[in-house]
């Protein structure tokens, strides 16, 4: 996605099942991993400075 006012763009990627794999924007990149029941299992986040965090959901 791009904007005419200079707002940084946003890009998305999806897997074969239609789940969002990544979101990339000015804040960094978020990676998603899913359980077999299609719920989000893990969310990884790398910010623009290179710092990486992992959040494990549904425990």
ABEGO torsion letter per residue (X at the ends): XBBAAGBBBBBBBBBAAGBBABBBBAAEBBBBBBBAAGBBABBBBBBAAGBBBBBBBGX
